[in-house]
């Protein structure tokens, strides 16, 4: 119980700090002279009061957090921030229920980009910025978690990058060294976001749209300030800029930092996740564009390559931007794109899904098993990029993959039992658990999640949450071992 109260004290501090984040929509509302200013000010005050109240009530239980406390901290803080972030949305959109508002804020914080809102173009600037800002915050949150939390579970890919990471990840406690790591990653994250916003502005976006879409792009959130998403701009230049930055955001941010520190592209060449990300996406873009062209969806190959290239990169990196209704393409194409969303993002990136590192571990382990059948007495360590991967990590990855697919099965059957058709149910869960956004059918790129019932909305919300915090981070707190001293 004392440990739980210590976690709640930390959650109170986080909520009080999160209240300061309302400065972004407050400044936006002030600049555009919008009535939303009052609602965001009230929301900030409520959030700060709850945070400080919780902190003061548990002040005498303040203690240094241990690794297992981190799992509880991530789960509680993610849920509480998403819940409090609904306040300005519900006040600005009176017809919005708490279920739909929580879905929207969880979609933002989990960088999923799925939405239940229509008439986005007409929303106040402050509300649109708030949605984008949640995506940006959630993107950085998952990077910090990948560095600070997941290595302790043995289910992340950061084990490979400890030697290269800007600061060591200590196994015993969450100390100031983790804080230093987070600060350095924040610098890279902010820098790439600023460069993205500038590039989008130069490509033709307005200043406001450029900032909002930079938030969503680097966070791989996929929220847009327009109902038509990127199709609203109908600009190959904007699409090209987004493709570049979506790919950068899908790479390990520790690799970005190392490359900047050394002033060399060598870290990218050494990173196996970068190589496989580019190979899978480039090959898929060329192949799917040819497939769509043969199906006579577009009049020529280069037009097909433009639309396939943008939407495939967006879905594969789990961003979720769209510039056309790819739901009308032959079903192979969008299903392949959803498959890529499972495996293309790198560890330590803002993307979701299984991640390339785990996919490589599975492939290598399968090859090792076949080798062992022929040479049962041989010692065959599993290596990725010359680094030996401990069996503990291999077993953790195998366990994660099992839980990942079983979660997809359970949530898909829940949607099927509620009356949703198979394509819509399956694609919605894949899109949510991978934090991708649009699926197929009634949740396809031509529509959104507004057609779902409250029950279906909560199922999808659970999928987004579990996918974002990497399943084990939440599930471990429901085990008996976690609560034993």
N, C-alpha and C positions, 0 to 999 in steps of 0.2 A: 504493500500500500504506500509506503514511504517513497518508493521508486516512482510509482504512478503520480503522486503529488508533485514530485520533482519534475516530471515530464510536463505536467499541467502548468507548472511555474514557467517552464521554457515556452510552452504554447502561448501563455499570456504575454510574454515578451514579444513573441513573433506577431501576435495579433496587434499589439500596440505599435510595432514597427510597420505592420501592413497598413495601418491607418494613415501613415505618412504617404503611402503610395497613391492615396486619393488626390494628392497634389496635382497629378497629371490631368485627370478629368476636371478638377476645379479650375486650373489655369486655362484649360480649353474652353470651359463654359464661360469664364470671365472674358476671354478674348473674343468669343463669338456672341457675347451678351445673351446667353441662353438661360432660361428659367431653371434648367437642370442644376445650376449652381447651388441652389438651396438644398436640393435632395442629396447631392454628393457631399455637401458640408455636414448634413445631418447623418449620413451614412458613416462618414469619417469619425464623427463624434461618438456614435454608438459603438463602432468597432474599437476605438481607443478606450472607451469606458469599460467595455467587456474585457479587453486585454489587460488593462491595468487592474481591474477588479480581481481577475483571476490571478494575476501575478502577486498582488498584495495579500490575497487570501491564502496563498501557498508559499509566502515568502520564507518562512522558517524551514521549508523543505528544500531550499535551493541546494543543489549539489552538482558536481561534475557528472555529466552524462556518460554512461558506459555504452558499449556497442548495442546491447539488446534494447536499451532505452531509446536508441535512435530509431528503431523500427516503429515503436509506438509513437514517437514524436512525429515522424513523417506521416503516419496514417491520420492521427488526430489533427495535426496542423493543416493537412491538405483538405480534409473534410470541413473543418471549421472555417477556413478562409473561403472556400467555395460557398458555404452557407451564408456568411456575412456579406459576400460580394453580390448576393442577390438583391440586397436592399435597394440600391439605386435603380436597378432594372425594374423591380416591381412598382416602385413609386413613379417611374417615368412611363411605364407601359402598364396601366391599371388592369387591363384584361389578362395580364400574364400571371399564371398561377405559380405557386412556389415550386411545384414539380418541374414546370417548364423553365423557370428562372434558374433553378439549381442545375438542370441539364445544361443550360447555356453557360453558366459560370464554370461548371465542371469541364465542359467542352473546351472552354478557354484555358483554364489552368492545366488541363491534361494535354493541351496543344492538339486537340482532335479537330476542331474547326467545324464540327457538325452543328447545325443550328435549327431552331424551330421558329425563328423569326421571319416574317415577310415584311416588305416595305422598308428594307434596311436603308435604302437611299434617303428616305424621309426622316430617319432617326436623328436626334440632336447630335452634333459633332462630339459632345462629351460622352454620350452613350456609346457611340461607335469606337471612340478612342479607348474607352474603358474595356470593351470586349477585346480589342487588339492588345491592350496593355496586359490583360490577364494572360493571354497567350505568350507574350514576351517573358513575363515573370515565371510562368510555368516551365518554359523552355530552359531558363537558367536553373530553375529549381531541380530539374531532372539531371542536369549536368553535375551539380553539386552533390546530389544524392548518389550518382554513379561513382564519384570520387570518394565520398565520405562513408556511404552506407553499404552499397552493394558488394564491394570487395570483402567486407566482413562476413557476408553470407556465402561468398564463393560462387555467386551466380552471375556476376558481371564480367565484362571483358577487360576491366581495368587492371587485372593481375598482370597482363602483358605490358602495361604501360607505366608501371610504378617507377621504373628506372628513368623513364622519359618525362614523367609528369612533373609539372612545376611545383615541387613540394612533395614530401613523402606522405603516404597514407599509413598512419600508425594503427596497428591491430588492437592495441589495448584500450585506448580511450579516444574520444573525440576531443582533440586538443587544439591549441592555437595553430598548430601546423596545418590542420584541416582548414582553419580560417584563412591562413595565408594562401593556401591552394585556391580556395574559393575566390579570394580577392584577385588573384592573377587571372583566373578564368573569366571573372567579370570584366576585366579590362579587355580581353580578347573579344568577348561577347558584345560589349558596347561598341568597340571599334568596328567590328564587322557590321553591326546594325547601322551605325552612322554611314558607313561606306555604301551600304545597300540603299538607304534612304536617299543619299546624294545621287546614286546611279539611277534610281527610279525617277527622281525629279528631272534629271538631265534627259531621260528617255521620254519624258512627256507627261508624267503625272503631276498633279497639283502638289503643293507642299504638304497639305494635310494628308492626302491619299498616299503620298510617298512615305511619310512617317508611319502611318497605320500599317501599310503593307510591308514595310521593313520589319516592324514588330512581328507581324504574322509570318513573314518569310524566314527570318533567322530563328524564330521559335518553332518553325514548321507547324504553325497553328492553322493556317488556311482560312481564317476569318477574312472577309472582305467588307468594304464599306458600301458595296453594291450588291443587289440581288443577283445580278448576272456574273458576279465574281470578276475574274480577269477578262472574260468575254466582253465586259462593258467597255474596255479600252480599245479592243480590236487593234492591238499594236504589236507587231513582231519584235520591235525593239524592247518593249517592256517585258514581253514573254522571255526574251533571251536573257535579260538581266535577272529575272526571277529564276530561270533555270540554273544560272551560275551560282546564285546565292542559296538556292535550295540544296544544291549539291554540296556546297561548303558547309551548310548547317547540318547535313547528314553525315559529315565526317567528324572524327574525334576531335574535340576542342583542345585536348592536350597536344595533339599533333599540330594543330594550328599554332599554339603557343610555342612549341619547340621549334617549328619552322621559322617563326618570327624572331625568336631569340637568337637562332643561329644564322639568320639571313640566308637560308638555303631551302631548296625544294627537296632535299634529300630525305627528311623525315616522312614526306608523303610517299616517296618511292619505297621506303622501308616498311611502311604501314600496309600489311596485307589487306586490311579492310578497305583502304582507299582503292587499291588495285582492283579488288573484286567488285566494289561498288561501281566503278567506272566501266569495267568489263560487262557486268550484267546489264547495266542501264544502256550503254551504247549499243550493245548487240541486240537488246530488246527493242530499242527505238527503231533501228534499221529493219529488223525482222517484222515487227508489228506494223510498221508503216507500209512495208511491201504487202503484207497480208490484207490490210485495209484497202490498199490501192487495188489489189486483185479483186476484192469484193465490190469494187466500183463505188465506194463510199465518197471518194474524192476524185476529181478529174485528172490529177497528175500526182506523181510520186512526191514532189517537193511540198505540195499542199498537204498531202497526207503526213509527211514527215514533220511539218510544222505543228499540226494539231496533235499527232501521236506523241511527238517529242515532248511538248509541254505537259500534256496530261499524264503521260507515263512517268516522267520525272517527278511531277507533283504527287502522284499517288504512290510511286515506289519509295520516295523519300518521306512519306506519310505527312506531306504538307496538306494537300486537299484542295488547292486552287483548281479551277476549271476554266476553260475558255470555249468549250463547246459541250454538247450533250453526247458524251461518249457511250451513253446507254443505248443509243441507236446503232452502234457498231456491232458487227458479228460478235456473239457472246464470248468467243475465245479471247478477244482483245481486252475487254474490261476485266475478265476473270484473271488473265495473266497479270494485269496491272495490280489487282488485289493480292495475288500471290507474291509479287515483288515487294509489296508493302510489308509482308511478313519477315523478309530476310535482308533488305537492302541497307537499312540504317546502321551506322557504326555504333559501337559502344562509346559512351562518353559524348554522344551527340544529342541533339534535341529531338531525334526521331524515335519512333516506337517500333513495336514488333519484336521478333526473336533476336535480331541483330546479326550482323555478319559473323562476328566472333563465334557465337554459339553454332551457327551453321557450319563454319569451318571445323569446329570441334566435332560435330556430328559426322561430318564427312570423313575426317581423319580417323575417328574412332571406328567407323564402319570398315574402313580400309585396314585398320589394325586388327579388327576381329577376323577379317578374311585372311590376313597374313598369319594370324595365330592358328587358324585351322590347318594351314599347310605346315607351319613351323611351330608346334605347340610349346617347345622348350626355349624358343628365342625370346630375348628381352627386346621389346619394341616400344621405346618411349614415344609419346605423342608430342610432336613438335609443330609449332606454327611460327613461320618466319625465323626459324632457328632457335626458338625459345621452347624449352620443355614445359609442357602443361601438366601440372600435378594431377594425379588420379582423383584427388579430392575435387578439383575443379571440373573434371570430366563427369564425375558422378553427379555433381550439382547441376551441370548443364542438362544431363539426361533427365534428372528429376524436374527441372524447370520445363523442359519440352513436354513432358508428360502432363504436368499441371496446366500448361498453356493450352494444349489441345483438348484436354478434358473440360477446361473452362469454356472453350468455344462450343463444345458439344452441349454442355449443360445449358448455357445461355441461349444457344440456338433452339434447343428443344423448348425452352421456356417461351420464346417468341412464337414458335410453331403451335404450342398449346394454347396460346392466346388468340390464335386465328390468323396470324400473319402468314403469307405465302412463303415457300421455301427460299426462293431467290432473294426476296427482300430480307427475310430473317437471317439467313446465312451471311449475306453481304453486309448487313447492318452490324452484326457481331464482329466480323472480320475487320470492318472499318473502325469500329469503336475500340476493340481491344488492341489494335495496332495504332490507334490514335490518328487515323487517316482522314475521317470525315465522311465524304459521300460514299454511298454503296451503290446498289442497283435496285431496280423495281421502284417501290414507293419511296425509297430513301435515296434515289439516284441523283445524278448531277443536275437534272432538270427540275428537281423539287427539293424538299428538305425533310426533316424529321417531324414536322408539324402534324402529319397524318397519323402518327402513332397514338395509342391510348396511353393513359397515365401509367399503367402497369408496364407496357412495352417501353415507355420512356425511362422508367426506373431501371429496367433490365439493361438498356443501352448505357445508362449513366454508370451502372455498376461495371460494365465492360470497360468503359473509358477509364474509370478510376483504377481498376485492377491492372489494366494494361499499362497505365502510366507509371505506377509505383512498382511495376515488375512482379506482380503476383505474390512472391514469397515475402516481400516486405510487409504486406498486410496479413497474409495467411499465417505467418509464423507466430503472430500474437495470439492466435486461437489454439495453440498447442499447449499441453500441460507443461512441457519442458520450459517454455518461456517464462511461466509464472513461478517456477520453483526457484528457491534461493540457491 
